[in-house]
């Protein structure tokens, strides 16, 4: 009997924890849908709001990964038994690698969005936006940010709030993981994870997430476009797509994996 009560209590606690984890997503869904309804957004507005979110949140994730890696590198090299000369060399190498990654992913990630804006501009023009979209900024990330801020920040910047709520774990996860990776090395019994394995997993997850989001957001953009051309771009369609975007699929999937045996 006590065992049954314990399992039931674990199940209730697990469900309660899940509710608290998904509650922000429910709030974000309400905000996003409310904004679209109140501002009477049409397909063009929804498409460009998703494009802006893809650019901003993806780039923030990349910065989180780079700064997280820098933080971990500084702490790890500081703990190693290195001479001052070798420690300085390691720091210089780390700075060089960080700058390289920043430059590479800025051009690659921002360039992709600049190129995609050219396509979107042909079908979903925004008043005042150049005829070629942001194509002039294809290899110029600072110019892309300036153009995006000029043409999209005011009308669609508000949508970044619910989107950031939904992506909060992924945007800041790289830096948090870097902290955990360093703390794992500092465990008193020396049982921290292997540095090479941790680093590979860290950079793989951190740099992959922005591109996963790009694929997901742009699939939604193409879906909106299809609905627009088929003339079925009703608010109900937007609500369904927003639900798919804001629903915490990852949280629910992980939660079911962690349900205590016999708790369901």
N, C-alpha and C positions, 0 to 999 in steps of 0.2 A: 504493500500500500504506500509506504513511504517512497519507494522507488518510483511508483506511478505518479505520485504527487510531485516528485522532483523533476521528472520528465515533463510533466504538464507545465510546471513553473518555468522550466527552461524554454519550452515552446512559446509561452506567453511573453517572456522577456525578449525572445528572438523576434517575435512579431512586432512588439512595441519598438524595438530598435530599428526594424525595417521601416516602420511608419515614420519615425523621426528622420530617417535618411532620405526617404522619398518625399517628405513634406515640402522641402524647398523646391523640388521639381514641380509639384502641383501648384505652388504659388507662382513659379515662373511661367507655367502654362497659362494660368489666369491672367498674368500681366501681359504676356505676349499676345494672347487672343484679344484681351481688352484694348490694347493699343491699336491693333489692326482694325477692330470694330469702331472704336471711337474716332480714329483718324480717317476712317473710310478708305483704307488702303485697297489698292487694286493689285493685279498681278505684278506690274512693274515695281511697285513699292516693296512687295514681299520678296521679289527676286533680288533686288539690290540690298535689302536689309540682310538677307542671308549671305550675300557676297561680302558685305562689310564685316559681318560676324566671322566669316571664314578667314578673312585677312587678319583682323585684329586679334582674335582669340588664338589662331594658329601661330601668329608671330609672338604673342606673349608666351605661349608654350615653349617655343624655340628659345626665347630669351631666358625663361625659367630653367631650361636644360643647360644652357651655356653658363649661366651664373651659378647654377647648382654644381656643375662640373668644376668650375673655378674654385668654389668654396671648398669642395672635397679635396681638390688637388693641393690647395694651400695648407689645409689641415693635415693631410697625409704626408706631404713632404716635410712639414714641420715636426712630425713625430718620428720620422725615420732617423736612423743613426747616420746622418750625412755630415760631411764637412761643410763649412760655410760656402766654399767654392761650388761644391756640387748642389747645395741647396739653392744657391743663386741661379745656377744653370737650369735647375729643374723649374724654378719659378719663371725664368725667361722663356723656357720652352712651353710652359703652360700658357703664358700670356700670348705667345705666338700662335699656339693651337686655338686658343679661344678667339682671337681676332680672325683667324682663317675660317673657323666655323661660322662666326658671325657674318663675315663677308659672303661666304659661299651660300649659306641658307637665306640670307637677305636677298641676294640676286635670284636664287633659284625659286624660293617660295613666293616672293613678291613678283618676280617675272611671270610666274604662272598666272597669278591673279590679274596682272596687267594684260596679258594676252587674252585671258578669258573675258575681260571687260570689253574688249574689241567686239567679240561675238555678241555679248549681251546687249551692247549699245545699239546694234543693228535692229534688234527685235523689241527691246525695251528701253527706248530713249528717255533720258532724264533731262529736263529743261536746263539749259546752260552747259551741259556736259559736252566736251569736244566730240566731233563727229566720229573720230576713231576711238572713242572711249578713252582709256588711259594707256593706249598703245605707245605713246611717246615716252612713257616711263618704264618700258620693258626691261631695260638694263640699268635703271636708275631708281632704286628703292626710295631715297628721300623725296624725289619728285612724285612717286606714286602716293606716298603718304600725304604729301601736300595737296595733291589733286583729290584724293579720297576725302580728306578733311574738308576741303572747300565745297565739294559737290554733294557729299553724302552724310557728313557728320550731323548737320542740323536736322534734315528730315528723317534720318534713320538711326541716328546714334542712340536713341532711347531703347531700341531693340537690343542693344548690347547688354542692358541690365539683366533681362531674363535669360539671355544666352549665357552670360557669365555665371549666373546662378546654376544653370544646368551643367556647365563645363567646369565648375569650380574645382573639382577634384583633379581633373586632368590638366588644367592650366597650371596649377601650382604644384602638382605631383612631382615633377622632376626635381625641383629644389628640395622638397620634403624628403624624397627618396635619397638625395645626396646626403642629407643630414643623417638619415638612418644608416646609410652605407658607412659613413665615418664612425658613427656610434657603434656599429657592429664590429669595426676593427678595434675599438677601444674597450671591448668587453674584458673584464678582469681575468676570465679563465682562458682567454685567447681563442674562443670558439667562434669568432666573427667569420662572416662569409669570406670566401676567397676573393681577393681584390680584383683579379682579372675577370672572374665570372661576374662579380657585382658590376664592374665597369661596363662590360659588354651588354649585360641586361639593361643597365641604366640608360646608356646611350641609344640602344635599340628601341626601347619603349618610348623614351623622351622624344626622339626625332621622328619616330613613326606616327605618333598620335596626331600631330598637325595635319599630316597628309591623309590619315584616315578620316579626319573631320572634313577635309577638303572634298573627298569622295562623297561622303554622306550629304554634305550641304549642297553640293552641285547636283547630286541625284535629285534632291528636292527641287532645286532650281529648274531642272529639265522637266520634272513632273508638273510644276506650275506652268511651264511654257506649253506643255502638251495640253493641259486643261484649258489654257487660254486659247489655243488654236482650235480646240474642239468645242469651244464656247460652253464649257462646263465649269468655268471659274467662279463658282458660287462660294459664299462664305462657309457653307457646310464642308466643302472640299478643303478649304484652308484650315478649318478646325480639325479635320481628321489628320491632315499632314502635320499640323502643329502638335497634335497629340503624339504622333509617331516620333517627332523630333524631341519633344520634352519628356516623354515617358522614360523613366530610369530603368531601361532594359538591363543594363549591366548590374545595377544594384539588386534587382529582383533575381536575376540569374545566380549571382553569387550567394544571395540569401538562401535560396532553395538548396544550394549545395551544402550550406552550413547548418541546415535544420537538424537539431539533435535527433538521433534515432528514436522513433516512437513518439515524437512530439507532434506529428501531423495526424 
